[in-house]
Amino acid sequence: MHRGLQAEIQRIVLLTLFLLIFGFMNGYLLLTLLVGGGLYMLWTFSHISKLYDWLDRGCSGLPPEAGGVWGDMGDSLYRMQKRNERAKQSRRSLSDRVRNITGALADGILTLSADRVLEWWNPAAEQLLGLKKSDRGQSIINLVRDPRFVAFIQNQTLNSPLELTSPEDPTKTLLFTAAEFGDGDVILVAQDITRLRNLEQMRQDFVANISHELRTPLTVLSGYTETLQDSLQNGDNDLPSHWKKALDQMQQQTDRMNALANDLVMLSQLESTREPAPSEPIQIAPLLQQISEDARIIAADNYKVELECAEAMVLNGDMKELYSAFSNLVFNAIKHNPAGTTVQIKSYATDSANFIEVSDDGNGIDPKHISRLTERFYRVDQSRASSTGGTGLGLAIVKHVLMHHGGTLSITTTLSKGSCFSCRFPILKP
């Protein structure tokens, strides 16, 4: 029991005893109790009135002096007021700190209600999207009208970022990401990736230009090398016979450089293309049969190439790109496995997707390399760089071809047991 309440009870008990004794002594017991009780009530009401006045003043200053219950109540309210003030100050400081942090960010941050109405944004968002104070309470769709953005922000999952030209400055490229919080509210982040895209474009242009520039001198070198090799084979006495090995190596390396230039050009084209692949229907069975025949020529009698193909399978896309992707997987299986390996090419369909798989029972790949296999020039075994004649771009080309066609690549492998490269193409519902 609180001390104030104990003191108040003691006060009432003592007052009651005093009034009883005084009433017995003067012979007016009931009147004494009524008058004494009334005076006590008036005294109590005066304390209540003072407490109400203090509350009406917003609890400014110290609470009124009082004892017992009313003193305890005043002290408790005063302590609660101080705690609330400290909590408000803490929230105000945190709010100011968050405002300062978001104000210093280069990325635009916006908060939207569940129905996509603008509630708040930082200065960077104001600059990137051209927002004004009067836009508060407006739907974001009324301010950024691009149909791609409308589809993005109305999507329930909000899990795919969107890249768009800034509505305020056409020279800028923005990357939008969004996530839900609270009761369906949305936080939208607009990031200026103009410099990143410019650097990427410069890299792509450089790769494309240097690849094209390499082709002319390589063609000349290849032509002269082939001419000299033909002269040696025809018994031309003007050429020393010991040149044969050097010319063969020159031709081999020239062919390799040509393959590298061709792969760089194709990869550059794939990376710079943002439009979906052409929707030309491609019969997969003849395509895989051609690849398997080409693979058997490369494999000779050292490898076994098997084909299991769904005859009716059709993919919409670009024939050259699909041939490049699937042939890269098949030729890699031959190049990077020992003689005697069986390479299986298989196509099949499910209700939701078409699959083309290339598997082998060869060396397998250490799982630690899987995440990096599709990087440009990444090699599991650097010592194989010259022995296989590969460019290190095959799987990068495969990845970009599949992305261009809306497909995905998955890799499963076990050391000493083989690998499986599976290409998945989702079936779009009409």
C-alpha positions in Angstrom: 0.0 0.0 0.0 1.3 3.5 -0.9 2.5 5.7 1.9 0.2 8.5 0.8 -2.8 6.2 1.1 -1.7 4.9 4.5 -1.3 8.5 5.7 -4.8 9.4 4.4 -6.3 6.4 6.2 -4.5 7.3 9.4 -5.7 10.9 9.0 -9.4 9.8 8.6 -9.1 7.4 11.5 -7.6 10.0 13.9 -10.2 12.6 12.7 -13.0 10.2 13.3 -11.8 9.4 16.8 -11.4 13.1 17.6 -14.9 13.8 16.4 -16.4 10.9 18.4 -14.6 12.0 21.6 -15.5 15.7 21.0 -19.2 14.7 20.2 -19.5 12.6 23.4 -18.1 15.5 25.4 -20.5 18.2 24.0 -23.5 15.9 23.7 -24.0 16.6 19.9 -22.3 13.5 18.5 -24.1 13.3 15.1 -23.8 17.1 14.5 -20.1 17.0 15.4 -19.5 14.1 12.9 -21.4 15.9 10.2 -19.6 19.2 10.7 -16.2 17.6 11.0 -16.8 15.4 7.9 -18.0 18.4 5.9 -14.9 20.4 6.8 -12.7 17.5 5.8 -14.6 17.2 2.5 -14.1 20.9 1.9 -10.4 20.6 2.6 -10.2 17.6 0.3 -12.0 19.5 -2.5 -9.6 22.4 -2.2 -6.7 20.0 -2.9 -8.6 18.5 -5.8 -9.3 22.0 -7.2 -5.6 22.9 -6.9 -4.6 19.7 -8.7 -7.1 20.4 -11.5 -5.8 24.0 -11.9 -2.3 22.5 -12.2 -3.5 20.1 -14.9 -5.3 22.8 -16.8 -2.0 24.8 -16.9 -0.4 21.9 -18.8 1.3 20.6 -15.6 3.7 23.5 -15.8 5.9 23.9 -12.8 5.7 21.8 -9.6 2.5 20.2 -8.5 0.5 21.8 -5.7 1.6 21.1 -2.1 -0.6 18.4 -0.6 -0.3 15.4 1.6 -1.7 11.9 1.6 -3.4 10.6 -1.5 -3.5 13.9 -3.4 0.2 14.6 -2.8 1.0 11.1 -4.1 -1.2 11.7 -7.2 0.4 15.0 -7.9 3.9 13.6 -7.6 3.0 10.6 -9.8 1.5 12.9 -12.5 4.6 15.1 -12.3 7.0 12.1 -12.7 4.8 10.8 -15.7 5.0 14.3 -17.2 8.8 14.4 -17.0 9.0 10.9 -18.5 6.8 11.9 -21.4 8.8 15.1 -22.0 12.0 13.0 -22.0 10.4 10.5 -24.4 9.2 13.3 -26.7 12.6 14.9 -26.7 14.2 11.6 -27.5 11.7 11.0 -30.4 12.3 14.6 -31.6 16.1 14.0 -31.5 15.7 10.7 -33.3 13.4 12.3 -35.9 15.9 15.2 -36.4 18.7 12.7 -36.7 16.8 10.6 -39.3 15.9 13.7 -41.2 19.6 14.8 -41.2 20.7 11.4 -42.3 18.2 11.1 -45.1 18.9 14.7 -46.1 22.5 13.8 -46.6 21.9 10.8 -48.8 22.3 11.0 -52.5 19.5 8.5 -53.1 15.9 9.6 -53.1 13.7 8.1 -50.4 9.9 8.4 -50.4 7.2 6.9 -48.2 3.9 6.0 -49.7 0.6 4.9 -48.1 -0.9 1.6 -48.9 -2.8 3.2 -51.8 0.5 4.7 -53.1 -0.1 8.2 -51.9 2.9 10.4 -51.2 3.5 11.0 -47.5 7.1 12.1 -47.2 10.3 12.4 -49.2 13.9 13.6 -48.7 15.7 16.4 -50.6 17.4 14.0 -53.0 14.0 12.6 -54.1 12.8 16.2 -54.6 15.7 16.8 -57.0 15.5 13.5 -58.9 11.8 13.4 -59.4 11.0 17.1 -59.4 8.6 17.0 -56.4 7.0 20.0 -54.8 5.4 20.6 -51.4 2.0 20.6 -53.1 2.6 17.0 -54.2 2.1 15.7 -50.7 -1.1 13.7 -50.6 -1.0 13.0 -54.4 -0.8 9.5 -55.8 2.8 8.7 -57.0 1.2 7.4 -60.2 0.0 10.9 -61.1 3.6 12.2 -60.8 5.5 9.4 -62.6 3.2 8.3 -65.4 5.5 5.8 -67.2 3.5 2.6 -67.7 6.5 0.5 -66.5 6.6 2.5 -63.3 2.9 2.1 -62.8 3.1 -1.7 -63.2 6.2 -1.7 -60.9 4.6 0.3 -58.0 1.3 -1.5 -58.2 2.9 -4.9 -58.1 2.0 -6.7 -54.8 5.5 -8.3 -54.4 7.7 -5.2 -55.2 10.6 -7.6 -55.5 12.0 -6.6 -58.9 13.9 -3.3 -59.3 13.0 -0.9 -62.2 15.4 1.1 -64.3 13.9 4.3 -65.9 14.9 7.6 -67.3 14.4 10.4 -64.7 11.1 12.3 -65.4 12.9 15.5 -64.3 16.1 15.1 -66.4 16.2 12.8 -69.4 20.0 12.6 -69.2 19.7 10.7 -65.9 19.0 7.1 -65.3 17.2 6.1 -62.1 17.0 2.7 -60.4 13.8 2.2 -58.4 13.5 -0.3 -55.6 10.6 -0.6 -53.1 9.6 -2.6 -50.1 6.5 -2.7 -47.8 6.6 -1.8 -44.1 4.0 -1.3 -41.4 0.4 -1.6 -42.5 1.0 -2.0 -46.2 2.9 1.3 -46.5 5.7 1.4 -49.0 9.2 2.9 -48.9 10.5 3.8 -52.4 14.2 4.4 -53.2 15.3 6.2 -56.3 19.0 5.8 -57.0 20.9 7.8 -59.7 22.9 5.2 -61.7 23.7 7.5 -64.6 27.5 7.3 -64.0 27.3 3.5 -63.6 25.4 3.1 -66.8 27.7 5.4 -68.7 30.8 3.5 -67.4 29.1 0.2 -68.4 28.3 1.6 -71.9 31.9 2.8 -72.3 33.1 -0.7 -71.4 30.8 -2.3 -73.8 31.8 0.2 -76.6 35.4 -0.4 -75.9 35.0 -4.2 -76.0 33.0 -4.0 -79.2 35.4 -1.6 -80.9 38.6 -3.4 -79.9 37.0 -6.7 -81.1 36.1 -5.3 -84.5 39.6 -3.7 -84.8 41.2 -7.1 -84.1 39.4 -8.8 -86.9 41.2 -7.1 -89.8 44.8 -7.8 -88.7 43.8 -11.3 -87.6 42.3 -12.0 -91.0 45.5 -10.8 -92.7 47.7 -13.0 -90.4 45.5 -16.0 -90.9 45.6 -15.6 -94.6 49.4 -15.3 -94.8 49.8 -18.2 -92.4 47.5 -20.5 -94.5 49.4 -19.5 -97.7 52.7 -20.4 -96.1 51.4 -23.7 -94.8 50.0 -24.6 -98.2 53.4 -23.8 -99.8 55.1 -26.2 -97.3 52.5 -28.9 -98.0 53.1 -28.5 -101.8 56.8 -28.9 -101.4 57.9 -25.3 -102.0 61.7 -25.5 -101.7 62.0 -21.7 -101.0 60.6 -22.3 -97.5 62.6 -24.1 -94.8 60.9 -27.3 -93.6 61.4 -26.4 -89.9 58.9 -23.6 -90.3 56.0 -26.0 -90.3 55.8 -26.2 -86.5 56.0 -22.5 -86.1 53.4 -21.9 -88.8 51.1 -24.5 -87.2 51.3 -22.7 -83.8 50.8 -19.3 -85.4 47.7 -20.6 -87.1 46.4 -22.2 -83.9 46.9 -19.0 -81.9 45.4 -16.9 -84.8 42.3 -19.1 -84.8 42.1 -18.7 -81.0 42.3 -14.9 -81.3 39.6 -14.9 -84.0 37.4 -17.0 -81.7 38.0 -14.6 -78.8 37.2 -11.6 -81.0 34.0 -13.2 -82.2 32.9 -14.1 -78.7 33.7 -10.6 -77.4 31.6 -9.1 -80.2 28.7 -11.4 -79.5 28.9 -10.9 -75.7 29.0 -7.1 -76.2 25.9 -7.2 -78.4 24.1 -9.4 -75.9 25.0 -7.1 -73.0 24.0 -3.9 -74.9 20.6 -5.3 -76.1 17.8 -4.5 -73.7 15.0 -5.4 -76.1 13.6 -9.0 -75.8 14.8 -11.6 -78.3 12.9 -11.8 -81.7 9.8 -14.0 -81.4 10.7 -16.2 -84.3 9.6 -19.8 -83.6 12.6 -22.1 -83.5 12.2 -25.9 -83.8 14.5 -27.2 -81.1 14.9 -30.8 -82.4 16.7 -29.9 -85.7 18.9 -27.3 -83.8 20.0 -29.9 -81.2 20.6 -32.5 -83.9 22.9 -30.1 -85.7 24.8 -29.3 -82.5 25.2 -33.0 -81.7 26.5 -33.7 -85.2 29.0 -30.9 -84.9 30.0 -32.2 -81.4 30.6 -35.7 -82.8 33.0 -34.3 -85.4 34.9 -32.5 -82.6 34.8 -35.5 -80.3 35.9 -38.0 -83.1 36.0 -41.4 -81.4 37.2 -40.1 -78.0 33.8 -39.1 -76.7 30.2 -40.4 -76.8 27.5 -37.8 -77.7 23.9 -38.8 -77.0 20.8 -36.9 -78.0 17.3 -37.3 -76.4 15.0 -34.7 -77.9 11.4 -33.8 -77.6 10.3 -33.6 -81.3 7.6 -31.0 -80.9 9.4 -28.5 -78.7 9.5 -24.9 -80.1 11.1 -21.8 -78.5 10.6 -18.3 -79.6 13.8 -16.4 -80.1 16.9 -16.0 -82.2 18.3 -19.1 -83.9 22.0 -17.9 -83.9 21.9 -17.0 -80.2 20.3 -20.3 -79.1 22.7 -22.3 -81.2 25.6 -20.4 -79.6 24.3 -21.0 -76.1 23.6 -24.7 -76.5 26.7 -25.5 -78.5 28.9 -23.7 -75.9 27.5 -26.1 -73.3 28.1 -29.2 -75.4 31.5 -28.2 -76.7 32.6 -27.3 -73.1 31.6 -30.7 -71.9 33.9 -32.2 -74.5 36.8 -29.8 -74.1 36.9 -30.0 -70.3 36.5 -33.7 -69.7 38.8 -36.7 -70.4 38.4 -39.1 -73.3 35.8 -41.7 -72.8 33.3 -39.2 -71.3 29.6 -39.5 -72.3 27.9 -36.2 -73.1 24.1 -36.3 -73.1 21.9 -33.6 -74.7 18.3 -33.8 -73.6 15.2 -31.6 -74.1 11.9 -32.0 -72.3 8.9 -30.0 -71.3 6.7 -29.7 -68.1 3.5 -27.8 -67.6 5.3 -24.6 -66.8 8.6 -24.7 -68.7 10.8 -26.1 -71.5 14.2 -27.5 -70.5 17.4 -28.2 -72.5 20.0 -30.0 -70.5 23.6 -30.9 -71.2 25.1 -33.4 -68.8 28.3 -35.5 -68.7 29.8 -38.2 -66.5 33.3 -36.6 -66.5 35.4 -34.7 -63.9 32.7 -32.6 -62.3 33.4 -29.2 -60.8 34.2 -28.2 -57.3 31.0 -26.5 -55.8 33.1 -23.5 -54.7 33.4 -22.5 -58.4 29.7 -22.7 -59.3 28.8 -19.1 -58.4 31.5 -17.7 -60.7 31.3 -20.0 -63.7 29.4 -17.5 -65.8 31.8 -14.7 -65.2 33.9 -13.4 -68.2 37.3 -15.2 -68.5 36.7 -17.2 -65.2 38.4 -20.6 -65.4 38.2 -23.4 -62.8 41.7 -24.6 -63.8 43.9 -21.8 -65.1 46.3 -24.3 -66.5 43.7 -25.3 -69.1 43.7 -21.8 -70.7 45.8 -22.8 -73.7 45.2 -26.5 -73.8 41.5 -26.4 -74.5 41.6 -23.5 -76.9 38.6 -21.9 -75.1 38.1 -18.1 -74.7 36.7 -18.1 -71.2 33.6 -16.4 -72.5 31.4 -19.4 -73.3 29.3 -19.6 -70.1 29.0 -15.8 -70.0 27.5 -15.9 -73.5 25.2 -18.7 -72.4 24.0 -16.7 -69.4 23.3 -13.6 -71.5 21.5 -15.5 -74.2 19.2 -17.1 -71.7 18.5 -13.8 -70.0 17.7 -12.3 -73.5 15.2 -15.2 -74.0 13.7 -15.0 -70.5 15.5 -18.2 -69.4 17.7 -19.2 -66.5 20.7 -21.5 -66.2 21.2 -23.9 -63.2 24.3 -26.0 -62.6 24.5 -29.2 -60.6 27.8 -31.1 -60.3 29.6 -33.7 -58.3 33.4 -34.1 -58.4 34.5 -37.2 -60.3 30.9 -38.0 -61.3 30.0 -35.3 -63.8 28.0 -32.1 -64.3 24.6 -31.0 -65.6 23.8 -27.6 -67.1 20.1 -27.0 -67.3 18.5 -24.2 -69.4 14.9 -23.4 -68.3 12.5 -21.4 -70.5 9.2 -20.6 -68.8 6.1 -21.2 -70.8 4.1 -18.0 -71.0 0.4 -18.4 -70.4 -1.8 -16.7 -73.0 
